[in-house]
Amino acid sequence: MKTSSFEKATFAGGCFWCMVKPFDQYDGIESVISGYTGGHTENPTYKEVCSETTGHFEAVQITFDPAIFSYEKIVDIFWQQIDPTDAGGQFFDRGDSYRTAIFYHSEEQRIVAENSKEKLENSGRFSKPIATLILPASTFYPAEDYHQDYYQKNPAHYSRYRKGSGREDYINRHWS
């Protein structure tokens, strides 16, 4: 009997509602949790994070089986969900809590993240420098229940938000 050894991957890509569905659809992805990381307040609330006083990023934490779905593939999917050149937030969500970052859980993840960022920087795909941060993972606090699996609980609002924020058009222009 094969025993699985799950790993964690943590990414900030702007609004966490839009960062669940892209990962949720693959075999080998055990869970995708919306939450907060990188700040200094314990157990922050959505309201506190939005106040820009906690230092947290809106993020997702992915539990995955690397024997089925590699960290490299997860990082590739992450890049294709964001504007990696925007240091001030994502699309119409502005502020530090909406910045992009890869939070690494091991030295191996750090190396993969750095190499993929360098490859993207050198690809010529973007005219501005890649602004996405690569940071050590810290405590991850799950967001309130109403934020979890938002795309499934509120599909019409999720769809309007993705389109209205500019994320969908950007992804289609830069990653199709």
C-alpha positions as CSV (number, residue, x, y, z in Angstrom):
1,M,0.0,0.0,0.0
2,K,1.4,3.4,-1.0
3,T,1.3,6.1,1.6
4,S,1.1,9.7,0.4
5,S,3.3,12.4,1.7
6,F,1.4,15.7,1.2
7,E,3.1,19.0,1.0
8,K,1.9,22.6,1.3
9,A,2.2,25.4,-1.3
10,T,1.2,29.0,-0.4
11,F,0.5,31.8,-2.8
12,A,-0.8,35.4,-2.6
13,G,-2.4,36.4,-5.9
14,G,-4.7,39.2,-5.1
15,C,-8.2,38.4,-4.1
16,F,-8.2,34.8,-2.7
17,W,-11.6,34.1,-4.2
18,C,-10.0,34.0,-7.6
19,M,-7.0,31.8,-6.5
20,V,-9.0,28.7,-5.5
21,K,-10.7,27.4,-8.7
22,P,-7.5,27.3,-10.8
23,F,-5.9,24.8,-8.5
24,D,-9.0,23.0,-7.2
25,Q,-9.6,21.0,-10.4
26,Y,-6.5,18.8,-10.5
27,D,-5.9,15.3,-9.3
28,G,-3.2,15.4,-6.6
29,I,-4.6,18.6,-5.1
30,E,-6.0,17.6,-1.7
31,S,-7.3,21.0,-0.7
32,V,-7.2,24.8,-1.4
33,I,-7.9,27.0,1.6
34,S,-8.3,30.8,1.5
35,G,-6.7,32.7,4.2
36,Y,-4.1,35.2,5.4
37,T,-0.3,35.0,5.9
38,G,2.8,37.1,6.2
39,G,1.5,39.5,8.8
40,H,2.0,40.2,12.5
41,T,-1.5,39.9,13.9
42,E,-2.6,36.5,15.2
43,N,-5.9,35.1,13.8
44,P,-6.7,38.2,11.8
45,T,-10.2,38.8,10.4
46,Y,-11.1,39.8,6.9
47,K,-12.0,43.3,8.1
48,E,-8.6,43.7,9.9
49,V,-6.6,42.5,6.9
50,C,-8.5,44.9,4.6
51,S,-7.7,47.7,7.0
52,E,-4.0,47.3,5.9
53,T,-2.9,47.2,9.6
54,T,-2.0,43.5,10.0
55,G,0.7,43.1,7.3
56,H,-1.1,40.1,5.9
57,F,-1.5,39.0,2.3
58,E,-4.8,37.4,1.1
59,A,-3.5,34.0,0.1
60,V,-4.3,30.4,-0.6
61,Q,-2.7,27.4,0.9
62,I,-2.7,24.3,-1.2
63,T,-2.2,20.8,0.1
64,F,-0.9,18.5,-2.6
65,D,0.6,15.2,-3.4
66,P,3.9,15.8,-5.2
67,A,3.9,12.3,-6.6
68,I,0.8,13.2,-8.5
69,F,1.0,16.9,-9.1
70,S,4.4,18.6,-8.9
71,Y,5.3,21.9,-7.1
72,E,6.7,23.1,-10.5
73,K,3.3,22.7,-12.1
74,I,1.6,24.5,-9.2
75,V,4.0,27.4,-9.6
76,D,3.3,27.6,-13.3
77,I,-0.5,27.7,-12.7
78,F,0.1,30.4,-10.1
79,W,1.9,32.7,-12.6
80,Q,-0.9,32.3,-15.0
81,Q,-3.5,33.7,-12.6
82,I,-1.8,37.1,-11.8
83,D,-0.2,40.2,-13.2
84,P,3.3,39.5,-11.8
85,T,4.5,43.0,-12.7
86,D,2.0,44.8,-10.4
87,A,3.6,45.7,-7.0
88,G,0.6,47.5,-5.7
89,G,-2.1,44.8,-5.7
90,Q,-4.0,42.9,-8.4
91,F,-6.4,44.4,-10.9
92,F,-8.9,46.7,-9.1
93,D,-7.9,45.3,-5.7
94,R,-5.2,47.7,-4.4
95,G,-3.0,47.7,-1.3
96,D,-0.5,45.5,0.4
97,S,-2.9,42.7,1.3
98,Y,-3.5,42.2,-2.5
99,R,0.2,42.0,-3.5
100,T,1.5,38.8,-5.1
101,A,4.0,36.4,-3.4
102,I,5.1,32.9,-3.4
103,F,5.7,31.6,0.2
104,Y,8.1,28.7,0.2
105,H,7.9,25.9,2.7
106,S,11.3,24.4,2.0
107,E,14.7,25.2,0.4
108,E,13.6,23.1,-2.6
109,Q,10.4,25.2,-3.1
110,R,12.5,28.4,-2.8
111,I,14.8,27.3,-5.6
112,V,11.9,26.3,-7.8
113,A,10.2,29.6,-7.1
114,E,13.3,31.7,-7.8
115,N,14.1,29.8,-11.0
116,S,10.6,30.1,-12.3
117,K,10.6,33.9,-11.5
118,E,13.9,34.3,-13.3
119,K,12.6,32.3,-16.3
120,L,9.5,34.4,-16.5
121,E,11.6,37.6,-16.2
122,N,13.8,36.5,-19.1
123,S,10.9,35.3,-21.3
124,G,10.1,38.7,-22.7
125,R,6.4,38.2,-22.0
126,F,6.2,41.3,-19.9
127,S,7.7,44.8,-20.5
128,K,7.9,45.6,-16.8
129,P,10.0,43.7,-14.2
130,I,8.4,40.9,-12.2
131,A,7.3,42.3,-8.8
132,T,6.1,39.1,-7.2
133,L,7.8,38.5,-3.9
134,I,9.4,35.2,-2.9
135,L,9.2,34.9,0.9
136,P,9.5,32.1,3.6
137,A,6.2,30.7,4.6
138,S,4.9,31.8,8.0
139,T,1.7,31.1,9.9
140,F,-1.3,30.7,7.7
141,Y,-4.7,31.6,9.1
142,P,-7.7,30.2,7.3
143,A,-10.2,32.9,6.3
144,E,-13.8,33.0,7.5
145,D,-16.1,30.2,6.2
146,Y,-18.0,32.4,3.8
147,H,-14.7,33.0,1.9
148,Q,-14.0,29.3,1.4
149,D,-14.8,27.8,-2.0
150,Y,-16.4,31.1,-2.9
151,Y,-16.6,30.2,-6.6
152,Q,-18.8,27.2,-5.8
153,K,-21.0,28.9,-3.2
154,N,-21.6,32.1,-5.2
155,P,-20.9,31.3,-8.8
156,A,-22.7,34.2,-10.4
157,H,-21.0,36.8,-8.1
158,Y,-17.7,35.1,-8.6
159,S,-18.0,35.2,-12.3
160,R,-19.0,38.9,-12.3
161,Y,-16.1,39.7,-10.0
162,R,-13.5,37.9,-12.0
163,K,-14.6,39.7,-15.2
164,G,-15.3,43.1,-13.6
165,S,-12.0,43.2,-11.8
166,G,-10.1,42.9,-15.1
167,R,-8.5,39.6,-14.0
168,E,-10.2,37.5,-16.7
169,D,-9.3,39.8,-19.6
170,Y,-5.7,40.1,-18.4
171,I,-5.3,36.4,-18.2
172,N,-6.8,35.8,-21.6
173,R,-4.5,38.5,-23.1
174,H,-1.3,37.3,-21.5
175,W,-1.6,33.6,-21.0
176,S,-3.9,32.2,-23.7
